[in-house]
Amino acid sequence: MTTETKTPVRRRSTRKPKIVINAKDLVHIEALAEGAMQRNPELADRLLDEIGRARVVADAKMPKTVVGIGSTLTYVDETSGQERRVTLVYPEDADIARQRVSVMTPIGVALLGLSEGASFHWETRDGQRRMLTVTRVEQPDPVEGAKA
């Protein structure tokens, strides 16, 4: 009789980081995803998946360190060390020249709801897999938001 010893197998975590979405943005984001189903079903499905796994919170309970619509954030590419500062916006406000990234882009979907310190995998246009880490999140000035 032989006794088989099993050694624990280490698996690389493929868990996605936890995300939080502001309840006041949820309806608009869902409508955008539904509207994109015909034009870009893969992106729309990814956004709906993110919404489905998100913790939805009231505006007053939205953590200041979480990326939402209007948040300006800094992230670093862990492979190249390159740092970028962008603002997450709705598609109608997107302007890459001003570093205003639409929530309806692959990177916008990936950034939505992330907290400072969260990392996620990103696939570049040429098929390279990179890890990006959110290093800083800044919320819009409430006075400025009221003017818009």
MDTraj code that builds the backbone (N, CA, C; nanometers):
import mdtraj as md
import numpy as np

residues = "MET THR THR GLU THR LYS THR PRO VAL ARG ARG ARG SER THR ARG LYS PRO LYS ILE VAL ILE ASN ALA LYS ASP LEU VAL HIS ILE GLU ALA LEU ALA GLU GLY ALA MET GLN ARG ASN PRO GLU LEU ALA ASP ARG LEU LEU ASP GLU ILE GLY ARG ALA ARG VAL VAL ALA ASP ALA LYS MET PRO LYS THR VAL VAL GLY ILE GLY SER THR LEU THR TYR VAL ASP GLU THR SER GLY GLN GLU ARG ARG VAL THR LEU VAL TYR PRO GLU ASP ALA ASP ILE ALA ARG GLN ARG VAL SER VAL MET THR PRO ILE GLY VAL ALA LEU LEU GLY LEU SER GLU GLY ALA SER PHE HIS TRP GLU THR ARG ASP GLY GLN ARG ARG MET LEU THR VAL THR ARG VAL GLU GLN PRO ASP PRO VAL GLU GLY ALA LYS ALA".split()
xyz = np.array([
    [0.0843, -0.1166, 0.0000],
    [0.0000, 0.0000, 0.0000],
    [0.0895, 0.1238, 0.0000],
    [0.0697, 0.2103, -0.0972],
    [0.1497, 0.3310, -0.1050],
    [0.0644, 0.4511, -0.0669],
    [0.1302, 0.5413, -0.0027],
    [0.0617, 0.6645, 0.0361],
    [0.1071, 0.7745, -0.0582],
    [0.0105, 0.8371, -0.1202],
    [0.0431, 0.9438, -0.2144],
    [0.0363, 1.0775, -0.1425],
    [0.1453, 1.1495, -0.1501],
    [0.1489, 1.2817, -0.0876],
    [0.1213, 1.3860, -0.1946],
    [0.0220, 1.4662, -0.1678],
    [-0.0109, 1.5708, -0.2643],
    [0.0489, 1.7017, -0.2179],
    [0.1234, 1.7614, -0.3066],
    [0.1776, 1.8934, -0.2752],
    [0.0829, 1.9978, -0.3324],
    [0.0611, 2.1036, -0.2568],
    [-0.0300, 2.2062, -0.3065],
    [0.0232, 2.2698, -0.4351],
    [-0.0662, 2.2876, -0.5284],
    [-0.0301, 2.3491, -0.6551],
    [-0.0576, 2.4983, -0.6451],
    [0.0443, 2.5773, -0.6750],
    [0.0260, 2.7226, -0.6723],
    [-0.0284, 2.7664, -0.8073],
    [-0.1344, 2.8379, -0.8026],
    [-0.1932, 2.8896, -0.9249],
    [-0.1834, 3.0405, -0.9252],
    [-0.1534, 3.0912, -1.0422],
    [-0.1509, 3.2364, -1.0560],
    [-0.2929, 3.2877, -1.0462],
    [-0.3107, 3.3876, -0.9658],
    [-0.4439, 3.4416, -0.9469],
    [-0.4915, 3.5118, -1.0736],
    [-0.6075, 3.4706, -1.1203],
    [-0.6672, 3.5370, -1.2350],
    [-0.7903, 3.6149, -1.1899],
    [-0.8018, 3.6315, -1.0594],
    [-0.9143, 3.7069, -1.0063],
    [-0.9041, 3.8517, -1.0484],
    [-1.0169, 3.9033, -1.0843],
    [-1.0216, 4.0436, -1.1215],
    [-1.0288, 4.1268, -0.9944],
    [-0.9726, 4.2477, -0.9987],
    [-0.9798, 4.3326, -0.8793],
    [-1.1247, 4.3726, -0.8505],
    [-1.1534, 4.3974, -0.7229],
    [-1.2868, 4.4416, -0.6842],
    [-1.3112, 4.5800, -0.7422],
    [-1.4351, 4.6046, -0.7816],
    [-1.4683, 4.7363, -0.8347],
    [-1.5939, 4.7914, -0.7679],
    [-1.6031, 4.9239, -0.7697],
    [-1.7154, 4.9964, -0.7108],
    [-1.7658, 5.0953, -0.8153],
    [-1.8968, 5.1028, -0.8322],
    [-1.9563, 5.1967, -0.9272],
    [-2.0580, 5.2834, -0.8540],
    [-2.0560, 5.4098, -0.8883],
    [-2.1471, 5.5083, -0.8329],
    [-2.2880, 5.4832, -0.8886],
    [-2.3870, 5.4736, -0.8017],
    [-2.5242, 5.4465, -0.8442],
    [-2.5767, 5.5515, -0.9410],
    [-2.5349, 5.6776, -0.9243],
    [-2.5867, 5.7825, -1.0139],
    [-2.5353, 5.7668, -1.1568],
    [-2.4222, 5.6977, -1.1767],
    [-2.3682, 5.6742, -1.3103],
    [-2.4172, 5.5434, -1.3717],
    [-2.4678, 5.4537, -1.2894],
    [-2.5006, 5.3186, -1.3335],
    [-2.5998, 5.3154, -1.4496],
    [-2.7080, 5.3888, -1.4425],
    [-2.8107, 5.3847, -1.5472],
    [-2.7532, 5.4306, -1.6808],
    [-2.6753, 5.5387, -1.6792],
    [-2.6145, 5.5908, -1.8025],
    [-2.5159, 5.4891, -1.8597],
    [-2.4348, 5.4290, -1.7752],
    [-2.3353, 5.3322, -1.8212],
    [-2.4039, 5.2083, -1.8790],
    [-2.5091, 5.1612, -1.8129],
    [-2.5841, 5.0461, -1.8649],
    [-2.6441, 5.0779, -2.0012],
    [-2.6992, 5.1982, -2.0169],
    [-2.7583, 5.2387, -2.1451],
    [-2.6519, 5.2427, -2.2549],
    [-2.5335, 5.2919, -2.2217],
    [-2.4238, 5.2937, -2.3186],
    [-2.3873, 5.1519, -2.3620],
    [-2.3795, 5.0615, -2.2661],
    [-2.3443, 4.9222, -2.2966],
    [-2.4512, 4.8577, -2.3842],
    [-2.5765, 4.8788, -2.3498],
    [-2.6863, 4.8219, -2.4291],
    [-2.6845, 4.8782, -2.5707],
    [-2.6601, 5.0086, -2.5835],
    [-2.6544, 5.0723, -2.7142],
    [-2.5383, 5.0245, -2.7994],
    [-2.4327, 4.9787, -2.7369],
    [-2.3135, 4.9327, -2.8098],
    [-2.3221, 4.7872, -2.8529],
    [-2.4273, 4.7173, -2.8119],
    [-2.4392, 4.5743, -2.8433],
    [-2.4308, 4.5451, -2.9932],
    [-2.4895, 4.6277, -3.0760],
    [-2.4852, 4.6050, -3.2208],
    [-2.3505, 4.6444, -3.2812],
    [-2.2951, 4.7562, -3.2356],
    [-2.1707, 4.8086, -3.2938],
    [-2.0463, 4.7361, -3.2443],
    [-2.0424, 4.7062, -3.1160],
    [-1.9226, 4.6461, -3.0568],
    [-1.9643, 4.5507, -2.9443],
    [-2.0181, 4.4340, -2.9822],
    [-2.0717, 4.3428, -2.8799],
    [-1.9686, 4.2947, -2.7784],
    [-1.8436, 4.2767, -2.8204],
    [-1.7407, 4.2294, -2.7267],
    [-1.7165, 4.3326, -2.6155],
    [-1.7027, 4.4588, -2.6543],
    [-1.6817, 4.5652, -2.5559],
    [-1.8051, 4.5812, -2.4671],
    [-1.9233, 4.5780, -2.5279],
    [-2.0474, 4.5912, -2.4511],
    [-2.0594, 4.4786, -2.3486],
    [-2.0263, 4.3563, -2.3889],
    [-2.0307, 4.2426, -2.2960],
    [-1.9318, 4.2616, -2.1815],
    [-1.8119, 4.3102, -2.2128],
    [-1.7125, 4.3333, -2.1069],
    [-1.7627, 4.4363, -2.0075],
    [-1.8231, 4.5446, -2.0580],
    [-1.8742, 4.6482, -1.9688],
    [-1.9891, 4.5940, -1.8835],
    [-2.0794, 4.5184, -1.9435],
    [-2.1907, 4.4603, -1.8664],
    [-2.1397, 4.3604, -1.7621],
    [-2.0351, 4.2853, -1.7962],
    [-1.9743, 4.1937, -1.6982],
    [-1.9171, 4.2710, -1.5799],
    [-1.8479, 4.3831, -1.6095],
    [-1.7909, 4.4645, -1.5025],
    [-1.9017, 4.5214, -1.4126],
    [-2.0079, 4.5709, -1.4746],
    [-2.1205, 4.6240, -1.3979],
    [-2.1799, 4.5143, -1.3101],
    [-2.1925, 4.3948, -1.3673],
    [-2.2519, 4.2824, -1.2950],
    [-2.1737, 4.2399, -1.1722],
    [-2.0437, 4.2567, -1.1738],
    [-1.9630, 4.2147, -1.0581],
    [-1.9314, 4.3297, -0.9639],
    [-1.9735, 4.4512, -1.0005],
    [-1.9412, 4.5697, -0.9208],
    [-2.0285, 4.5803, -0.7963],
    [-1.9727, 4.6457, -0.6968],
    [-2.0503, 4.6870, -0.5798],
    [-2.1006, 4.8268, -0.6124],
    [-2.2311, 4.8437, -0.6156],
    [-2.2913, 4.9727, -0.6496],
    [-2.3199, 5.0470, -0.5200],
    [-2.2736, 5.1721, -0.5129],
    [-2.2900, 5.2514, -0.3905],
    [-2.3540, 5.3864, -0.4223],
    [-2.4179, 5.4431, -0.3236],
    [-2.4767, 5.5762, -0.3366],
    [-2.3665, 5.6785, -0.3551],
    [-2.3993, 5.7893, -0.4187],
    [-2.3040, 5.8965, -0.4464],
    [-2.2263, 5.9371, -0.3212],
    [-2.2965, 5.9548, -0.2109],
    [-2.2328, 5.9987, -0.0862],
    [-2.1373, 5.8941, -0.0283],
    [-2.1542, 5.7675, -0.0665],
    [-2.0706, 5.6589, -0.0136],
    [-1.9578, 5.6187, -0.1090],
    [-1.9494, 5.6856, -0.2229],
    [-1.8459, 5.6509, -0.3211],
    [-1.7087, 5.6882, -0.2651],
    [-1.6202, 5.5895, -0.2500],
    [-1.4863, 5.6196, -0.1983],
    [-1.4109, 5.7161, -0.2902],
    [-1.3381, 5.8079, -0.2318],
    [-1.2620, 5.9082, -0.3084],
    [-1.1451, 5.8474, -0.3844],
    [-1.1060, 5.7261, -0.3462],
    [-0.9909, 5.6604, -0.4100],
    [-1.0325, 5.5609, -0.5179],
    [-1.1583, 5.5708, -0.5656],
    [-1.2095, 5.4797, -0.6679],
    [-1.2352, 5.5574, -0.7967],
    [-1.1991, 5.4971, -0.9094],
    [-1.2175, 5.5588, -1.0403],
    [-1.3645, 5.5535, -1.0811],
    [-1.4204, 5.6711, -1.1049],
    [-1.5561, 5.6828, -1.1560],
    [-1.5559, 5.7791, -1.2731],
    [-1.6725, 5.8040, -1.3294],
    [-1.6827, 5.9004, -1.4381],
    [-1.6413, 6.0374, -1.3841],
    [-1.5490, 6.1016, -1.4527],
    [-1.4981, 6.2323, -1.4114],
    [-1.3722, 6.2252, -1.3267],
    [-1.3354, 6.1062, -1.2803],
    [-1.2128, 6.0923, -1.2006],
    [-1.0897, 6.1091, -1.2893],
    [-0.9888, 6.1745, -1.2349],
    [-0.8585, 6.1820, -1.3000],
    [-0.7693, 6.0847, -1.2248],
    [-0.7013, 6.0009, -1.2990],
    [-0.6206, 5.8983, -1.2344],
    [-0.4859, 5.8871, -1.3009],
    [-0.3927, 5.8350, -1.2253],
    [-0.2599, 5.8052, -1.2757],
    [-0.2426, 5.6551, -1.2678],
    [-0.1919, 5.5965, -1.3750],
    [-0.1599, 5.4541, -1.3724],
    [-0.0215, 5.4340, -1.4313],
    [0.0406, 5.3243, -1.3913],
    [0.1752, 5.2931, -1.4389],
    [0.1725, 5.1573, -1.5080],
    [0.2427, 5.1495, -1.6204],
    [0.2619, 5.0242, -1.6928],
    [0.3771, 4.9522, -1.6224],
    [0.3484, 4.8406, -1.5602],
    [0.4492, 4.7701, -1.4802],
    [0.5638, 4.7148, -1.5647],
    [0.5410, 4.6951, -1.6950],
    [0.6461, 4.6435, -1.7822],
    [0.7437, 4.7532, -1.8236],
    [0.6890, 4.8654, -1.8698],
    [0.7742, 4.9727, -1.9217],
    [0.8081, 5.0779, -1.8170],
    [0.7295, 5.0830, -1.7095],
    [0.7485, 5.1863, -1.6088],
    [0.6849, 5.3188, -1.6488],
    [0.6229, 5.3233, -1.7670],
    [0.5599, 5.4460, -1.8155],
    [0.4371, 5.4795, -1.7315],
    [0.4250, 5.6071, -1.6978],
    [0.3135, 5.6553, -1.6173],
    [0.2254, 5.7441, -1.7049],
    [0.0938, 5.7291, -1.6894],
    [-0.0002, 5.8132, -1.7643],
    [-0.1036, 5.8695, -1.6685],
    [-0.1506, 5.9893, -1.7010],
    [-0.2549, 6.0551, -1.6221],
    [-0.3702, 6.0836, -1.7172],
    [-0.4882, 6.0278, -1.6878],
    [-0.6044, 6.0420, -1.7743],
    [-0.7287, 6.0709, -1.6895],
    [-0.8334, 6.1191, -1.7565],
    [-0.9628, 6.1395, -1.6928],
    [-1.0627, 6.0477, -1.7613],
    [-1.1402, 5.9729, -1.6839],
    [-1.2414, 5.8823, -1.7376],
    [-1.3697, 5.9609, -1.7607],
    [-1.4230, 5.9553, -1.8832],
    [-1.5390, 6.0360, -1.9200],
    [-1.6388, 5.9524, -2.0012],
    [-1.7581, 6.0089, -2.0210],
    [-1.8550, 5.9503, -2.1131],
    [-1.8052, 5.9738, -2.2558],
    [-1.8518, 5.8930, -2.3519],
    [-1.8020, 5.9044, -2.4903],
    [-1.8121, 6.0445, -2.5502],
    [-1.9182, 6.1164, -2.5202],
    [-1.9365, 6.2490, -2.5792],
    [-1.8335, 6.3511, -2.5292],
    [-1.7642, 6.3208, -2.4195],
    [-1.6633, 6.4111, -2.3646],
    [-1.5202, 6.3637, -2.3905],
    [-1.5057, 6.2521, -2.4606],
    [-1.3734, 6.1948, -2.4847],
    [-1.2905, 6.2843, -2.5767],
    [-1.1623, 6.2936, -2.5460],
    [-1.0682, 6.3721, -2.6263],
    [-0.9283, 6.3244, -2.5883],
    [-0.8731, 6.2351, -2.6684],
    [-0.7448, 6.1745, -2.6340],
    [-0.6331, 6.2781, -2.6279],
    [-0.6438, 6.3864, -2.7054],
    [-0.5425, 6.4925, -2.7013],
    [-0.5393, 6.5603, -2.5643],
    [-0.6529, 6.5581, -2.4939],
    [-0.6612, 6.6170, -2.3595],
    [-0.6609, 6.5083, -2.2510],
    [-0.6217, 6.3863, -2.2879],
    [-0.6149, 6.2714, -2.1970],
    [-0.7508, 6.2414, -2.1324],
    [-0.8576, 6.2567, -2.2100],
    [-0.9933, 6.2278, -2.1639],
    [-1.0365, 6.0973, -2.2312],
    [-1.0360, 5.9876, -2.1539],
    [-1.0592, 5.8526, -2.2050],
    [-1.2051, 5.8131, -2.1845],
    [-1.2682, 5.7650, -2.2910],
    [-1.4077, 5.7214, -2.2838],
    [-1.4218, 5.5910, -2.2066],
    [-1.5294, 5.5826, -2.1296],
    [-1.5630, 5.4590, -2.0601],
    [-1.5991, 5.3495, -2.1619],
    [-1.6258, 5.3886, -2.2860],
    [-1.6611, 5.2939, -2.3916],
    [-1.5411, 5.2550, -2.4778],
    [-1.4233, 5.2512, -2.4167],
    [-1.3030, 5.1983, -2.4808],
    [-1.2536, 5.0833, -2.3945],
    [-1.1732, 4.9938, -2.4492],
    [-1.1243, 4.8828, -2.3660],
    [-1.0543, 4.9287, -2.2382],
    [-0.9709, 5.0320, -2.2468],
    [-0.9017, 5.0775, -2.1254],
    [-0.9991, 5.1462, -2.0309],
    [-1.0978, 5.2170, -2.0848],
    [-1.1991, 5.2821, -2.0016],
    [-1.2795, 5.1808, -1.9222],
    [-1.3182, 5.0715, -1.9871],
    [-1.3909, 4.9647, -1.9187],
    [-1.3038, 4.9059, -1.8082],
    [-1.1762, 4.8843, -1.8390],
    [-1.0844, 4.8248, -1.7409],
    [-1.0628, 4.9155, -1.6204],
    [-1.0597, 5.0468, -1.6415],
    [-1.0333, 5.1414, -1.5322],
    [-1.1546, 5.1664, -1.4432],
    [-1.2747, 5.1576, -1.4985],
    [-1.3964, 5.1895, -1.4246],
    [-1.4060, 5.1103, -1.2941],
    [-1.4186, 5.1821, -1.1838],
    [-1.4420, 5.1189, -1.0540],
    [-1.3195, 5.0718, -0.9789],
    [-1.2007, 5.0883, -1.0371],
    [-1.0786, 5.0430, -0.9690],
    [-1.0386, 5.1394, -0.8570],
    [-0.9749, 5.0853, -0.7564],
    [-0.9231, 5.1645, -0.6443],
    [-0.7745, 5.1897, -0.6626],
    [-0.7246, 5.2912, -0.5942],
    [-0.5800, 5.3139, -0.5911],
    [-0.5128, 5.1850, -0.5461],
    [-0.4065, 5.1492, -0.6137],
    [-0.3314, 5.0285, -0.5794],
    [-0.3763, 4.9050, -0.6556],
    [-0.4933, 4.9096, -0.7208],
    [-0.5425, 4.7938, -0.7957],
    [-0.4657, 4.7789, -0.9265],
    [-0.4417, 4.6547, -0.9644],
    [-0.3729, 4.6246, -1.0903],
    [-0.4650, 4.5432, -1.1792],
    [-0.4452, 4.5574, -1.3088],
    [-0.5230, 4.4779, -1.4030],
    [-0.4377, 4.4488, -1.5254],
    [-0.4722, 4.3409, -1.5936],
    [-0.3992, 4.3034, -1.7140],
    [-0.4598, 4.3743, -1.8327],
    [-0.3734, 4.4155, -1.9221],
    [-0.4128, 4.4917, -2.0387],
    [-0.3429, 4.4317, -2.1595],
    [-0.4161, 4.4117, -2.2675],
    [-0.3567, 4.3607, -2.3897],
    [-0.3411, 4.4758, -2.4884],
    [-0.2184, 4.4984, -2.5343],
    [-0.1919, 4.6080, -2.6269],
    [-0.2418, 4.5715, -2.7666],
    [-0.2440, 4.6702, -2.8540],
    [-0.2907, 4.6461, -2.9916],
    [-0.2059, 4.5433, -3.0637],
    [-0.0768, 4.5329, -3.0262],
    [0.0098, 4.4352, -3.0916],
    [0.0151, 4.3014, -3.0164],
    [-0.0812, 4.2805, -2.9263],
    [-0.0955, 4.1511, -2.8601],
    [-0.0087, 4.1287, -2.7381],
    [0.0620, 4.2298, -2.6910],
    [0.1430, 4.2134, -2.5698],
    [0.0538, 4.2261, -2.4470],
    [0.0787, 4.1405, -2.3489],
    [0.0021, 4.1458, -2.2247],
    [0.0827, 4.2258, -2.1228],
    [0.0207, 4.3288, -2.0696],
    [0.0867, 4.4158, -1.9732],
    [0.0028, 4.4237, -1.8470],
    [0.0685, 4.4611, -1.7375],
    [-0.0036, 4.4861, -1.6140],
    [0.0028, 4.6357, -1.5863],
    [-0.1137, 4.6939, -1.5604],
    [-0.1231, 4.8345, -1.5272],
    [-0.1707, 4.8466, -1.3832],
    [-0.1163, 4.9436, -1.3112],
    [-0.1541, 4.9655, -1.1716],
    [-0.1979, 5.1103, -1.1531],
    [-0.3152, 5.1273, -1.0925],
    [-0.3655, 5.2605, -1.0617],
    [-0.2888, 5.3100, -0.9395],
    [-0.2213, 5.4242, -0.9535],
    [-0.1395, 5.4746, -0.8428],
    [-0.2026, 5.5936, -0.7712],
    [-0.2928, 5.6645, -0.8400],
    [-0.3546, 5.7808, -0.7781],
    [-0.4896, 5.8073, -0.8436],
    [-0.5891, 5.8451, -0.7610],
    [-0.7219, 5.8813, -0.8110],
    [-0.7590, 6.0155, -0.7509],
    [-0.8021, 6.1070, -0.8370],
    [-0.8476, 6.2386, -0.7927],
    [-0.9907, 6.2579, -0.8425],
    [-1.0762, 6.3092, -0.7556],
    [-1.2152, 6.3333, -0.7926],
    [-1.2317, 6.4764, -0.8424],
    [-1.3299, 6.4979, -0.9318],
    [-1.3514, 6.6336, -0.9815],
    [-1.3969, 6.7267, -0.8699],
    [-1.3641, 6.8523, -0.8862],
    [-1.4078, 6.9549, -0.7913],
    [-1.5601, 6.9663, -0.8005],
    [-1.6345, 6.9497, -0.6902],
    [-1.7805, 6.9546, -0.6966],
    [-1.8324, 7.0868, -0.7538],
    [-1.7612, 7.1965, -0.7313],
    [-1.8028, 7.3250, -0.7865],
    [-1.7917, 7.3244, -0.9381],
    [-1.6819, 7.2660, -0.9899],
    [-1.6628, 7.2569, -1.1338],
    [-1.7700, 7.1676, -1.1960],
    [-1.8009, 7.0557, -1.1283],
    [-1.9029, 6.9644, -1.1785],
    [-2.0389, 7.0304, -1.1858],
    [-2.0690, 7.1201, -1.0936],
    [-2.1982, 7.1886, -1.0913],
    [-2.2094, 7.2878, -1.2062],
    [-2.0950, 7.3411, -1.2540],
    [-2.0952, 7.4369, -1.3641],
    [-2.1193, 7.3707, -1.4972],
    [-2.0810, 7.2439, -1.5090],
    [-2.0888, 7.1741, -1.6375],
    [-2.2302, 7.1452, -1.6802],
])
top = md.Topology()
chain = top.add_chain()
for i, resn in enumerate(residues, 1):
    res = top.add_residue(resn, chain, resSeq=i)
    for name in ("N", "CA", "C"):
        top.add_atom(name, md.element.get_by_symbol(name[0]), res)
traj = md.Trajectory(xyz[None], top)
